[in-house]
Amino acid sequence: MTSTLIRNARLVNEGRIFDGDLRIGADGRIAAIGSALDARSGDTVVDAAGRWLLPGMIDDQVHFREPGLEHKADMATESAAAVAGGLTSFMDMPNTSPPTLSADVLQDKYDRAAGRARANYGFYMGASNDNLDHVRRIDPLTTPGVKVFMGASTGNMLVDDPDTLDGIFRETPVPIITHCEDTPTIDAIQREYVAKYGEDIPAECHPDIRSREACMKSTQLALSLARRHDTRLHVLHISTADELALFERGPLVDAAGRLRKRITAETCIHFLRFDRADYARLGHLIKCNPAIKDASDREALLRALADDVIDVLATDHAPHLLSEKENPYTRAPSGLPLVQFALVAALECVHEGHFDITRVVQKFAHAPAQLFDVAERGFLREGYFADLVMVEDVPFTVQREQVLSRCGWSPFEGTTFRSRIASTWVNGRLAWDGSQLVGEPAGQRLAFAR
């Protein structure tokens, strides 16, 4: 691989915006950042012409469906959609088939990704009611963390035994990430709606069935367990204003780069772009768990990102086929395909004045790297891997034929965004040129500096 010189960029990194150049070395790392860098013999020279240059986004929550559900998606198709969206690293969830409940199954997922993933990859270990011994024996270098479904999940992954939960929070050697919804609360409400409507419950009832009370009850339990055992806890996809009062406000790290918070929170892009009013238009296309709720929740989540109450922004990318989404409510699966348009959707929040672009980079790149100890990624720093995304403020409208996810649709179809992804580099290699994928998959296994 030859070196690449990117000139005349507007770089965004660690709270700063500055004009400059960036050189990618032949080793795929950032060799230099500065002004008026000289081109060398053999350099590929890219004139950014004032476009934004950001660290590639690190998505700490995706469901790429492999193994077991490849008719919906797989690591090749979804990582292709990711790099087209400026996401250069992903962390994939364990609720596959079979679920990722042992070191052997975890290694199988890494083997499947090697040579096929266009973005860098890490895989979570899962927890169940009967795999505590496997959780205890986790090698911290092999996984970003342990996923605990403290709400409904597929297969054997709902952890609802109190003693098991206590053991997981007490003994897990890596960060715990949780899906927090109280299943008994949800089930009781859904029975009432089934009695009223049968299977064909109106989609706009989803946030009432998967209620804010269910979220609060489960999140409070997770936080109480984490505080009891001083556990590193990351609560995923916060969807309500109510839950925000449970989390600490302030920077994720101190001046020396050390984590300040033992308990952190994440929200997802769809909670910032949709609310209850959108069910009338999109129906099951925006059915997800936890549910998209009220406009007041959306506004509160935007403020929480700006105020450092929420630490990470992610996608919870979870593709399903359109034919599956067309089923009646009780059989229509929950989840949205989001990686391809998540960054431009986040930048729309910048255009709307909710926060600036440095905040997007902090929540979508720096914070996931810091929280999960990702080695040498997530920042524009000399010596770090050259995972980069160039963004230009040129409007485009999402059309179905643009979608690279295997499911073949997007909830953003027909939406006009004011920014677009001009280029994505993964490990120094151009992976997306603004209109098409480039080259062979260059994703690498994420390393964790623990």
N, C-alpha and C positions, 0 to 999 in steps of 0.2 A: 504494500500500500504506500502510495506517495503522500507527501504532506500537503495540507490545504491551508491557504491563507484567506481568512474572511476579513475583508476590509470595510471600513466605514459603517460599522454597526452601532446600534444603540444597545449596549449591554445592560442587563438587569441582574443584579446579584447582591445578596446580603444587604438589602435595604437601599442600594445605590442604583442610580441610572447614570451611565456615562458613555460618551462616544469613544470608540476605539476599534482596535483590530484584535483578532484572535487567530493564533496559528495552531493547527492540529498536526501533531507529529506523525511520522510513519508508524509509530507504535500504537496509534489510536488514542493517545492522550493529549491533553492541552499542553502544548509546548511553551506558549508565550501569550500573554495578554498585555497590550500596550497601545501606544499611538504611533502611527506611521511606521509600522513594521515593514521591513524590506522583504520583497519577494525573493525567493531563492530558486536556483535552477531546478526545474522539475516540479515546482509548486503548482497545484491547482489553485487559481485565484478566483475568489468569489467576491463580487462587489455587492455588499448588503444594501448600499444606497440609502442608509438611514433606517433600515428595517430593524425591528426589535430582535435581539439575540438573547435567548433565555437558556438556563439549564433545562435539559429534558425533564419532563414531568415523571414523577414516581407515583404510580397508583397503588395505594396500599390495600385495595379491596376490589378484586375482580373474580368473576366466575367464568372461566374459559371452557368449562364443561367436559374436559378430558381428564381421565378416561370415563367412558360409559354413556356419555350423552352427546356423542360427536355429530348426531343428526342436527343438533342445534348450533354447535360451534366446536372449534378445537384450537390448540395452541397456535397453529399456523395462521388460521383465518383471523382470529381475534388479535393476535399480535400485529398482523398486517394493518388492521383497522386502528390499532393503538398508535403505531408510528405515523400513520397518515394524520393522526390527531395530535402529534407532538408528544405522545407518551412514550418514553424510552425504557422504562422499567415497570414491571408489574409484580404484584404479590397475589397469588391465586388461592382461592378458598378450598377447604378440604371436603366439602359436601359433594363429592363426585361419586362414581360407582366403579369400584368400591370406594368407600370413604377413606380419607387419609388418616388412619388411626394407628399406624405403626411405622417404624423406620423403613421397612421394606417397601411399603406402598409409597411413602414419601420419596424414596430413591427412584422408584419407577417413574414418578412424575418428572423428576429431573432428567432421567434418561430419555423420556419422550420429548422433552423440550429441546434437548441438545441438537443443534443443526437445523431445527425447524422454527424456532421462535425468532421473530425479527426484533423483538425487544428483549431486554435483560429480564431475568426471571428468578423469583423466589416462591416457595410454596409453604403454606402454613400446615402445621400438624393440627389435627382435630382432637377434640375431647369428647368422650361419651361417658355413659354411666358405668362402663366396665373396662376402660383402658387406662386407668390411673397408673399402672405399672409402666406402660409405654411412655406416658407423659413424664414420669419421674426420670426416665433414662434418656431423655432428649439430649442430643449434642447441640449446644447453643449455636454452633457454627453452621448447622444444617437448615435452619428455619428462622424466618423473622419472628415467629411467635406461635402461640397456641390459640386456636379459635374455639370459643365456648359459645354454643347456641343456648342462651338462656331464654329461648322462645322457640317457636315452631321451626323445624328443619326437616330435611329429608333423611330417610334411613334411620340410623341408630345414633343420630347426633344431637338430639335434644337432651341436654343435661338437666335433669330436674330432681335428682336425688340430693338432699341437703348434705349428707356426709361426703358424697363424691365431690360436690361443689366446694366444700370446705377444704378437702384434700387437694384439689386442683389449685386453688388459690394459695394454699400453704406451701406446696411443694414444686410447682412448675418453675423450671430454671430459666425461662425466657419470658418476655412480655406476654400477658394474656390480652386477647382482644375478644370483645363480646358483642353478640347480637342480643339486645335487651328488649324483649316483649314478654309479658306474662301470659303463657298459653292458657291456663284455666280461665282467665278474664276474657280472652279473645273467644274461646270456645263457647262460653256462656252467652256472650252477645250474639255470636253467629247463629246459635240455635234459635234465638228469638227472631232473627231476620229470615232464617229458613222457614220457620213456622208462618211468617207473614207472606213471603214471596216465593217459596220453593227454591229451586236451584238458581233461578234467574233474578238474583238480587241486583238492583241497579248499581252500577259501578260507583256512583257518587256516595254510596253507603260505606265504601271501603274504609275511609278514615274514622268512621264511627265504630265499625267492627274491630279493626285493629287500632284501638283507641289510644288517646294520650294517657289515660289511666293505666293501660297495660304497659306502655313505655315507662312511665314514672315508677311503677311498682318494681319492675325488673331492674331498671337502672339503679334505683336506691339499694336493692339487694346486692348488686355487683359492687357498688361503691362501699357498702358496709363490709363485705368480705375482703376487699382490697385493703381497706384501712385496718382491719383486724390483723392481717398478715403482712402488711407493708408490701403489697404486691404491685409490680408495674402493670397498670391496667390501662387499656385503650378502649374506650366505648365507641363503637361504630355507629354510623348513620343516624346521628341525632336528628329528630324530625319535629320536635316540639319546642315551643318557647318555655314551657314548664320546666323541662330538664336542665335548661341553661343555668338556673340558679344553683345547681348541684356542683358546678365546676369552678375551678379557680381562674380568676382573670390574671393575665400577665404573660410575659414572654415564655416560650418553651424552654429556652436555655439561658444560662447566665453569660457574663462577659467572656468567660473562658471557654464557652461552648459546652458546659456540662448541663445535663438535664436539670431543670428546676422542679419539674412536676413529676410526681409518681403516678398521677391519674390524669389522663388526657382524653380529649373528645374529638370526634370527627363528624363532619356532615358531608353530604353528597350533592353533586351538581344539580340533580333533578329537584331537590328541595329548594334550590335557589331560583329555578326557572319556571316551576309549575306550582299551582295551588288548587284548592277544592273546585274552583270554577272551571278548571280544565277537564274535569271528568266528563262534562257534557259533550265536549268536542272529541276527546281522545279515548274515553272509556277505559277498557282493559289495557290499552297500550301504555298507560301510566299506572297500572296496578302494580304495586311493589310492596315489600315488607322491610321496615315499617312503612306505613302509608304516607303518601303526600297529603298534607293537612291544609290548614287555613292560610289565607294571605297574611294574617298577623304572625303566624309561625314563620313564614318565609321571610318577612321583614325582620323578625327577631334574629333569625339565623344569619342574615346578612350583617346585622350589627354585631353579632357575636364573633364573626370572622374578623371584622374590622377592629374589635376591641380585645382580641386575643383571649377570648373565652373558649372558642373552638380553635383547635391547634392544627387540624389537617383537613384538607378538602380532597375528596376521592370521588369515584364513580359508582361503585357497587354494580359495575357492568354485569348484566345477567340476561343473556339473550334467550328468547324463545321464538319458535316459529309463529308466523301470523295465524296459521291454522289452529294453533294451540290457544292463542290469545282470543280467538273468536268463539271459544266455548262459553257456556253460561258461567256466571260468577264463581260458583263453587268448584268448577273444574278448570277455569282459566288460570294459568300459572302466574306467579308474581315475579316481576323483574323486567328491566329495560336494557337495551343495548346502548351504551353511552360513550365508549372510549374515543370514538372517532371525532366527536364534536364537543367533548367535555372542556378542553382548553379554550376553544373559541367561545363557548357558552360562559365560561368564567370571565373571559375578557369582556363579554357583554356587560357584566356587572361593573367593570371598570368604566366602560363608555357611559354607563348610567350614573356614575359618580358615587357608588357605594364604597369603594376603596380604590387604591391605585394598583398599578401593575406589580410593584414590589411585594404587595400583600399576596397576590396570586402566586408569585414565585415562592414566597415563604411557605404558603400552605400546601402547595401542590408539588414542591421539589425539596426545599431545604428541610422542612419539618419531618416528612417521612424518612429522610435519610438520617436525621438526628434521632428520631424516636426509635427506629429499628436498627441503629448502629450500622447502616449501610456503608461499606467501605468505598471511599474515593469516588462518590457519585453525589449528584444532587446540587452541585455548586459549580460556578465558573471559577475554577482555581487551577493554577499551573500544577501539572502532575496528576490531576484528576482525569478520569476517563472523559473523552470528548463525546458526551451525550448532550446534544444541543438541538434547539428548535428555533428556527427563524420565523418570525411572524410579521405579516404586513397588514396595514390597516386598509384593506380592500374588501368591500362587501361581496358576499356571495349568498345564494339561497340554496339550502339543502334540498337535494332531489334524491329520490329513491335509488336511481341508478348509480349514485356516488357511493352508496353504502357498501363497505367491504366485509362487514360481519356476515357470517354464513346465514343468519336469520333473514337478512335481506331488507330490513326496514329500520327506520329511526323515528322516535317520537318528535324529533326536530324537523321532520319533512315539512317544507314550506316556510320554515323560519329563515329570515335574512339576518345573518351575523355581519358585524362591521369589521371583523378581522378574519384572516385566513392563515392557514399554515403554509408557508412558502417552502420550507425545507426542514428535514429532520435528519440528524446524524446519530448513529448508534455506534459507540466504540470507535468513533472517528470515521466511520463509513457512511456515505450518503445512503439513506434508506427510503426517503420520500422527497421528490423534487417539486412538490406543489401540485402535481397532477397525476403522478403514478408512482408505484413502488419501484425501487432501484436496487439491482444487485441481488445477491443471495442473502438469506437470513444471517445476521451478524450478532444476535443476542447472546449474552454470556450469563452464566450463573452468578447471581449476586453473592458477594462475600460480606460477612458480618464481622465488624471489628470489635470482638468481645473478648 
